[in-house]
Amino acid sequence: MADHTIAMTAQAAVDMGRAARQRVPRSALGSWAAAPDRADPISVLERQAATRVPELVPLRYARMAAAQFPFLRGAPAVMAADLAGSPNTGLTVQLCGDAHLSNFGLFASPERSLVFDLNDFDETLPGPFEWDVKRLVASIAVAVRGNGGDDADARRSAEAAARSYRESMNHLSGLDELSVWYEQVDAEQVAALVTKPTHRKGVEKALAQAKSNTSLQALGKLTEAGTYGMPRIRNRPPLLTPITQVDSLALDQVLADYSRTLAEERRVLLERHRVLDIARKVVGVGSVGTRCFIVLLAGRQTGHPLFLQVKEAQASVLAPHTTPSKFRHHGHRVVNGQRLIQAASDIFLGWATGSDERHYYLRQLRDMKGSAVIEDMSRTTLRQYSALCGLALARAHARSGERIAIAAYLGAGDAFDRAMGEFALAYADQTIADHRALVAAITSGRVPAAVD
C-alpha cells in the first residue's frame, strides 16, 4: 500500500511538471525584451540606496560602474523586477535569489571537508526555479564577454550550465529524500572536472588556498598589535574602520541575541571565546552600504582566533514579486534559506536583532573558504566552471522543491538548454544598456561615485 502511495505521488509530480510545460513552454523561457514600462534601473538602485550607509553608497556605484559583470552582481533588484514581469513555471524552490557565478565557492563542512556550493543568501525566498537559473546563465554570458569571448562562446557556456542543471535534476529526481539531502559536491568532484594538466594545477592551487583561509590566516592580514600586545583589527578606511559608539551599543545587543539562535552545544563553544575587537567592513558589490562588521574573538584558554561576520539583513529584492515571507526577521529568513539550500552550513550561522532594531545574521568570516577568480578563467575553464555551478544549483533546488516535477518539466532533450542560451545572450545585451545608464548617471552627477 505504501509503495502504491509513493508511486501515485511521483506520478502526480510528473503530471505537475508536464502541465507547467503546457502553460510555459521551455522555449518561452528564452525570450527577453524590456517592457515599454520597464522601471528605470538607476531608480531601482537609488531606492535601495535609501536604506544604506550614506557614505558607502558612492563606493557601491563605483564598483558597479567598473564593468558589466560587477554591474550585474550589484543589480539583483533590477533583474528580479525583470524576471517577475515574465511568465513563470510556478515550480517553486527555495531560491538563492542571487545565483550569479561569483556566488559559488568552496567551504568547509562541519566535518572539515571541502564542499562546493552556493555562497550568498541575502535575497533568498521561495520562487520559480528558473529565476535562479536565468540569473546564473546571464552572469555567465556577461562574464564570457568580459573575458574576451564572443557570443558563440557565451552561448556554449550558458548552455553547459543549463544542461548540467537539467541532467543533475533528472538524476536527483530518481533518488530518495534522504539521499538528496545528503548529496554534495566535494573538492574531488571539482578537481575531476578538469582534465588538462595546466588547468588542473590551477584548481589544485585554489583548493590548497581555500584550506589555508582560516581565522588564523585572517589574523595576520586583518590585525595588528594593540595594547599589551593583544591583536586589534587594522584601520584601513573606508574598507575597514573602527565602530562608532552607536554601533557598539547595537552590537552588544546583537551578540547577546545571537547566541540564543545557536544550537545548545554550539552556544557552549561560542562562550569559550571572548570578544577582543569589532570593526566595520565593506564587502562585495551589491552588499556595499549595508551594515557589516567583523568581530575578533579569542579562545579563553588558548587565545586561538575566531572571526565572525555580522551582516545586516534587509528585505529581499524578490519580496515585491513573490508571496510574503513567513519570516518576520530578515536574518532568520537568510539563515533558514541558507540551511535549506547548502549541503553543509557554517556551525556558527545564526541571527540577531540589534538595539537599533535592525536585523542581522552572523557566520564565520573565513572557514576554509575559496572562490574562483572569474576574470582569470580561459574559455574552456569558464565553461567547465559554469557546468559545475549548474550542478550545484540543481542540488540546492532539489532539497526544497518538487524535484520530480522540475525534472519532468526540463525533460531529456536540450530544449531548456537552448532556451537558457538564448536568454543569457539577450539579458547580457540588457546589462550592457543598464551599465551604460549607470555610467551616464555618474557622469551627469545624478548619482555619486567614489574612488574604490
KEVO-191379 format. One record per residue: x, y, z of N, C-alpha, C in turn. Coordinates in steps of 0.02 Angstrom, whole numbers, plus 50000, padded with zeros to 5 digits. Each point is the difference from the previous one (the first is absolute). Layout:
REM KEVO-191379
XYZXYZXYZ;...
//
This chain:
REM KEVO-191379
500424994050000499585006050000500445006350000;500534999750041500455005850004500335001349933;500224994549965500335000849936499535003149949;499364997950002499505002749953499915007550012;499995002150064499925007150016500595004049975;500614997350008500595003549977499995000749925;499814994649965499975000249927499505005249976;499425000350034499505004949980500255007150012;500365001050055500275006650014500515002149948;500434995349980500505001449949499665001549933;499474996349983499655001249937499665006950001;499745001850059499695006750005500525005449988;500614999050024500535004949990500195000449926;500034994149967500145000049928499465003849963;499374998850018499445003549968500055007550012;500225001950059500085007150016500515003349954;500574996549991500525002749956499785000549928;499654995049976499765000149931499475005449990;499585001050050499495005349996500345006949996;500535000850039500375006449998500305001149931;500224994549968500285000649933499475002349949;499374998050012499465002349956499865007450010;500025002250063499875007150015500565004549974;500624997850015500595004049981500494995349964;499964999649934500474995749963500725001850016;500434995149998500715001250017500305005249953;499805000049938500275005049953499815007150021;499435000750034499785006750021500465003050052;500364995850037500455002550052500605003749969;500114998949936500575003349968499865007149978;499375002150003499835006649975500165005450052;500295005449976500095005950043499985006349957;499575004550020499985006649970499735004750053;500335005650009499785004950051499305002549984;499565000050049499335002549991500015007649992;499515002849965499985007449991499995003750066;499684996950051499955003450065500524997450050;500544997049975500524997450044500275005550045;500094998350063500265004950048500705002349981;500145006350009500675002749988500484996650049;500524996649974500454996350045500365004450050;500145006249982500345004550048499525001950057;499375000849985499515001450052499954994250049;500044993949973499984994050044500595000150048;500595001749974500605000250042499965005750051;499725005549980499935005750046499534998350057;499464996349986499544998150054500364995450050;500424995649975500394995750046500475004250042;500305005049970500505004150035499705003750060;499355001049999499685003950054500074996650068;500094993350001500054996450064500724998450018;500485002649963500704998150011500415005650032;500594998250023500445004950032500195005249947;499795006350009500085005149947500705000849973;500514999950044500685001249977500294994249959;499664994150002500244994349962499654999149933;499455003549990499624999349937500435001949939;500405005450003500425001649942500504994549983;500234996350050500464994549988499634994349964;499394998850019499604994949965499925001749926;499825006249986499925002049930500664999449962;500555001750032500654999549967500174992849982;499874995550046500144992949987499564997449944;499375002049999499554997649948500175003049931;500255006050000500165003349936500644997449969;500404996350037500654997849976499964995749937;499484995949994499924995749941499304997050003;499814996449947499334997349996499884994350050;500504995850012499904994650048499885002550071;500415004650026499845002850066499345003750001;499805003149944499345003149998499464994850011;500044994549964499504994750008500004997450071;500594999050030500054997750069499645004750048;500065006549988499725004850046499275001749987;499714997249947499325001949981499504994250002;500004995950053499494994750003499295002750003;499925006150028499335002950005499745001749930;500435002249956499805001649931499784993649964;500404994850008499834993749965499394996750030;499915000550066499414997050032499365003049971;499995006549990499425003349971499894997749928;500554999149963499944997649931499734992949997;500254995650043499774993150001499274999550020;499805004250047499314999850023499515002049945;500235003749951499575002249946499914994949944;500344994250007499954994849949499584994250026;499694996149956499634994050022500464995350037;499764996750053500424995250037499664993350006;500394994950014499754993250002499564998450059;500075003950055499634998450061500294994250038;500584997449978500334994550035500485003150051;499815000150062500325003950052500554996250036;500555003650013500554997450041500205005750048;500444998450047500315005350039500555003049957;499885006149975500485003349956500595002750039;500584999749970500575004050025499825007349993;499725001849942499805006849987500545004249967;500624997550001500565003749970500534995049977;499794995249959500434994449982500475001549942;500385005450004500485001449947500644996150012;500445000049950500604995850002500435001050062;500065006150023500445001450057499694998350067;499384997850001499694998050063500024992450009;500484996849968500154992950013500724999650024;500154995050040500684999450024500104993950044;500594999550030500204994550043499915001950073;499764995250040499895001250071500164993750039;500145001050064500134994350044499344997550028;499894993549996499424997050033500164999450075;499494998850042500154998950071500494994350012;500064995449952500474994550006500695001949974;500105006449980500645002749977500214997549931;499524998049959500164998449931499765005849956;500325000949942499835005449955499424998049955;499495004449996499444998949955499905006249956;499734998949941499865005549953499265001450003;499825006550009499295001550010499875007449988;499365001850005499805007049998500255003550062;500065006749995500315003850053499555005250032;499705004449960499655005950026499254998949999;499675001350057499294998650007499595006050023;500275006049992499655006050023499315000649968;499924997649939499375001049963499564993850001;500174994950037499644993749997499265000650019;499594996849959499284999450010499754994449955;499424997050014499724995249953499775003549936;500104996649944499795002849935500124995049945;499835001749938500074995549943500734998149988;500144993649991500694997549996500405003549945;499655001849945500385002649943500285007050012;499755003650051500285006650015500744999450019;500174995150041500714998950018500404997949939;499724995649959500374997649941500135005849952;499505004249990500085005849955500525004850027;500015001150065500515004350030500704997149987;500064993550008500644996749989500225000649927;499574998249953500224999949930500135007149974;499625004950024500135006949980500705002250024;500164998150062500675001950025500554996549961;499864994049977500504996349960500135003649934;499465002049966500095003549936500375006650009;499835003750051500355006350014500734998750016;500144994850040500704998550018500404997849939;499724995849958500364997649941500175005949954;499525004449989500145005949959500545004350032;499955000850066500505004150036500704997149995;500054993449990500654996849994500234999649927;499645003449956500215000249930499684994849955;499544996050026499664995049959499465003249957;499814996449947499475002649956499334996950020;499485001649963499334997550017499944992549996;500364996949954499994992749995500304996950063;500545002950026500304997750063499515000950058;499685005850002499545001550054499414995150000;499744998749940499434995449995500214992950022;500584997849978500224993250019500084999350075;500275005050033500094999650072499335000350037;499555004349977499345000450031499624993449991;500044997249940499664993649988500324994450040;500665000350011500334995050042499735000050071;499895006050027499715000650067499294997350002;499605001849950499304997749997499974992549991;500424997349957500014992749990500204996450064;500505002550034500224997050062499445000350052;499655005750003499435000650046499474994849984;499834999549935499474995449979500194992750014;500604998149981500224993150010500054998350075;500235004750039500064998950073499304999450031;499535004149978499334999650027499674993349980;500124997849939499744993449980500294994550043;500655000450015500314995150044499705000250070;499925006150027499745000750068499274998050006;499645000549945499294998150002499914992550012;500524996149987499974992850010500244997850068;500235004650042500254998350066499465001050053;500094996650057499545001050056500175006550036;499555002150045500075006550032500645000650041;500184994950038500615000450040500625000349957;500014996349946500585000149955500095006949969;499445003249982500035006849973500285004850053;499774999350060500215004550054500744999450014;500284994049995500704999050015500455001049939;499715001149942500395001149939500435006350008;500624999749978500435005950001500524999549945;500295005749983500535000349950500655001250038;500424994950004500615000850039500595002249957;500555001450032500585002849966500274995249947;499954993550012500254995149952499605000449935;499345001150005499595000849941500195006249961;500175005350036500215006249967500644998749960;500484996750031500644998749966499914995249941;499544995250007499904995049947499725003049936;499675005750005499715003149941500545002949953;500595001150028500545003149960500514994649983;500084998549937500444994749978500675002649972;500005006049974500615002749971500505001650057;500614997449996500495000850056500115007250021;500075004649951500145007050019499415003050038;499394998349979499415002650035499924996650068;500174993550003499934996350063500455002950055;500595002349980500455003150049499675006150032;499645003949960499665005850026499454998250049;499644994649985499474997650046500304997650065;500544996249995500334997550061500275005750043;500245005249967500245005850037499425003550036;499425000549966499415003150030499754996050060;500024993349995499794995850055500475000950060;500655000349986500485001050055499905006850032;499865005149959499895006850026499395000150044;499464996549979499394999950040500134996950068;500394994750002500154996750064500395004550047;500395004649971500405004550042499625006150023;499405001149972499615005950018499634998750066;500325001250054499724998850067500055006350041;499714999850059500055005850045500725001550019;500424994850004500705001150017500355003849944;499844998349937500295003649943499745007249998;499355000950016499715006750000500305004450054;500234996950054500305003850055500605004049975;500414996949958500595003549974499825005549950;499464999249963499825004849949499595005850026;499584998750050499515005050021500165003350066;500534998050035500135002850066500715002650006;500105003750054500665002550019500044999750076;500595001150027500084999750073499685006150032;499624998750053499675005450036500295000750070;499605002450046500215001050070500214993350031;500565000150035500274994150033500124994349951;500105001649937500154994949950499404996249975;499405001650024499404996649977499835002249929;499794995449957499845002049931499385004449997;500025004749953499415004149987499935000649924;499395001249977499875000349929500295006549971;500344999449943500325005849968499485005249979;500215006149997499585005549974500215001449929;499594998049951500165001049929499395003249966;499885006350013499415003349972500035000449924;499424999649966499334999250028499794992750006;500454995349985499804993049997499984996550067;500415002450047500034997050066500115005650051;499515001450042500035005850044499744998350070;500225003650051499754998950067499255001550004;499664996850046499285001150007499885006250043;499415003049989499805005850040499694997650066;499885004750045499674998350063499314997349989;499655002949950499324997649984500034992849976;500484998649955500084993149976500184995350057;500415002350046500234995950056499414997750042;499545004750014499414998350041499554995049963;499915001249934499584995549960500304993049998;500674999649994500334993549993500034996250066;500005003550056499954996650065499354996150002;499475003149977499354996649999500004994349949;500315001249943500044994849947500324993750027;500585000750031500374994250023499634996250055;499645003750042499614996850053499414996349970;499675003149951499424997049969500194994049956;500575000649967500224994949953500104993250032;500294999950059500164993550031499384995850011;499425003350008499384996350012499754996349938;500265001849941499794996749938500444994149981;500544998950039500444994349988499764993850035;500174994349974499864993750035500385000250066;499744996450050500275000650068500754998450003;500224994849964500714998150004500445005249966;499745003549950500395005249966500015006450041;499485001050040499995005650047500564999250051;500114993850023500554998650047500675001649967;500074998149936500615001349963500125007549994;499485003849984500075007349994500215003050067;499714997650054500155002750066500724998650022;500344995649965500714998750016500465004949965;499705005249971500385005449968499815006750031;500445004749997499845006850024500155005049944;499625005449999500075005149948500605004450014;500435000849948500585004450006499895006749964;499684999849942499925006249961499444999049949;499725005749978499485000049948500155005849953;499884999049935500115005349951499474999549946;499885005549966499555000049942500404998149938;499714995749959500344997649940499555000649939;500285002449945499635000349937500114993549963;499444997049975500054993649966499625000149934;500254996149952499644998649939499905006049954;499474999549960499805005349954499295002150017;499524995449991499315001550016499885001550073;500434997250044499905000950072500315006550027;500395003449959500335006150025499475005050022;500095002550061499525004850027499554997050053;499914993349999499664996950056500504999750058;499744999850060500435000150059500324993150009;500654999949999500374993750006500595001050047;500104995450045500545000650050500374993350005;500625000350023500354993950018500185000350074;499944994450032500134999450072500594995350009;500515002450034500584995950017499914997250070;499994993450005499954996650065500634995850009;500124998050062500564995750016499784994750049;500274993949992499854994750047500225002050070;499594998850049500155002350068500634996750028;500144993949980500584996550028500605000149954;499894999549934500564999549954500155006649963;499515004649998500095006249963499934999149925;499814994149977499934998749929499455004449971;500115003349943499525004949975499384996949967;499465003750002499394998349964499715006649974;499895000549935499695005949970499284998449982;499545004250023499304999549979499825006149958;499594998949950499725005549960499295001350023;499865006450013499325002150018499745004249942;499494997649966499775003349939499265001850006;499855006149981499315002250002499584996349948;499414998050020499534996649955499405004649988;499945002349938499435004149982499504995849961;499455003149979499504996349962500304997549935;499814993949979500254997149938499765004149940;500425000349948499805003449938499434996249966;499904993750020499454996149972499335001450034;500025003150059499405000850041499425003449964;500125005349960499435003249966499684995649946;500324994449983499784996049942499794992950019;500014998350065499824993350022499505000550057;499764994250022499564999950058500395002150062;499685003150049500355002550059500384994450037;500585001750025500394995250037499664998250066;500084993850022499724998050064500435002450058;500595002849983500465002450052499955007650006;499855002350059499985007350012500715002850007;500454995950023500695002150011500414998249938;500315005049968500374998749938500634995850012;500315000750059500574995850015499794992750005;499434998850032499734993250005499844997349930;499735004349957499844998049931500644997749964;500535004050006500634998349967500294993450027;500014999250065500274994050030499594993949981;499355000550001499574994549980500134998049928;500045005149956500134998649929500684996649990;500505002550036500674997149993500014992750022;499684998650057499994993250025499614995349954;499495002749967499624995949952500404998549937;500375005049977500334999549935500684996750004;500405001850049500694997450003500024992850025;500464996249972500094993150022500284999850071;500415004950018500315000250066500105007350019;499665002350052500035007150019500475001050059;500245006150006500465002150052499714998550069;500414997250044499764998350067499825006250041;500275005949982499855006050037499465004349966;499634997249954499475003749965499425001350047;499815006450006499445001950043499775007049983;499505002550037499725006649985499885003950065;499885006449992499925004350060499685006649981;499765003550051499735006849992500425004750043;500205005649972500395004850038499565004750039;500315004050044499615004950038499725005449954;500275000349938499745004749951499414997149961;499794993950021499434996449969500164997649930;500615000449978500194997249936500114992550006;499894996449945500084992849999500704998249973;500304994950031500664997849981500034992449997;500494997449963500174992950006500754999550009;500224994550030500714999250017500254993349975;500644999849981500334993949979500755001250006;500394994849991500735000950001500215004249940;500495004350011500255004049945500394995749951;500434995750026500394995549957500014993150033;499814995149961500044993150024500154995649941;500634999849979500204996249942499585001949939;499955006549989499585002549945500445001849940;499734998649941500365001849939499525001549944;500165005049960499575001749943500435000849938;499704998449943500375000449937500065007249977;500565001649968500095006649970499754999449928;499395002249988499684999149935500405003349945;500285005850014500355003949949500634996549975;500274995250039500614996649980499874993549962;499384998249989499844993549970500045000149924;500274994749972499984999049928499294998149979;499875000049935499334998249977499814992950020;500494995449995499864993050018499874999350074;500425003250041499904999650073499355003150021;499825005749970499385003350018499404995749981;500044996549944499454995649981499944994250050;500564997150019499994994650049499745002550068;500225005950019499775002950064499255001449998;499755002349943499295001449992499594993650010;500254994549972499664993650007499994997850074;500565001250034500034998350071499495004050041;499935006449983499515004250035499294997649986;499864997949938499354997249984499844993850040;500504995750008499914993950041499855001850073;500395004750028499895002050070499325003350010;499785003849951499355003450006499434994949999;500054994949957499494994849998499954996450067;500594998450029500004996750065499665004350053;500145006549998499695004650048499245000249992;499775000449939499285000449987499644993650017;500334994349990499684993550012499854999050074;500355003450044499884999250072499345002850022;499775005349967499395003450023499424999749951;500134998749936499485000249950499764993149978;499504999949957499754993849972500474997849943;500534996450019500514998249952499734995749943;499524995750014499734995749948499605004249950;499635004850025499615004549956500475004249957;500535002650030500485004249962500344995849947;500204993850018500324995649951499524998449943;499364999050015499514998649948499925006049954;500035006050029499965006049959500615000749955;500594998850027500625000949962500064994849944;499804993750014500034994849950500704997549986;500054995549951500644996949983500355003449942;499645004049961500295003549943500345006550020;500235003749949500395006050014499595006449992;499344999649999499585006049990500135005250054;500054997850062500125004650056500705003149993;500494996049982500685002449994500045005649948;499694998849942500025004949947499635006450019;499454999350037499635005850023500425004350047;500374996750045500425003750046500585003549963;500254996849947500515003349959499735006349968;499384999749974499695005949970499895005550052;499744998150057499875005050053500655003250022;500514996050009500655002650025500265005549956;499994998949934500255005249954499565006250001;499344998950001499545005749999500085004250063;500064996750057500065003950062500705003050008;500504996849970500665003149999499995006549961;499615000249946499915006249962499665005350043;499504997950039499655004650045500495002850052;500454995950023500495002150050500465005349972;500184999349936500415005249968499645006850004;499365000049982499615006250000499935002850071;499874995650048499925002450070500655002650028;500554996649984500655002450023500165006949971;499855001049936500115006549970499575005350034;499394998150020499575004850034500295002150066;500324995350036500325001850064500595004649988;500424998449951500585004249985499775007049982;499475000549960499735006649981499735003750061;499684996450046499735003250061500565002650044;500574996550001500585002450039500305006049965;500084999749934500295005649962499585006450006;499344999250001499565005850004499935002750071;500244996250049499955002150070499354997850033;499614996049965499374997650031500144995650060;500504995649994500214995950058500745001050011;500224999850062500715001150016500394993549997;500625000449977500444994250000500665001950031;500244995750044500645001350034500554995849969;500615001850014500574996049979500024993850046;500034993949968500024993950039500714998950024;
//
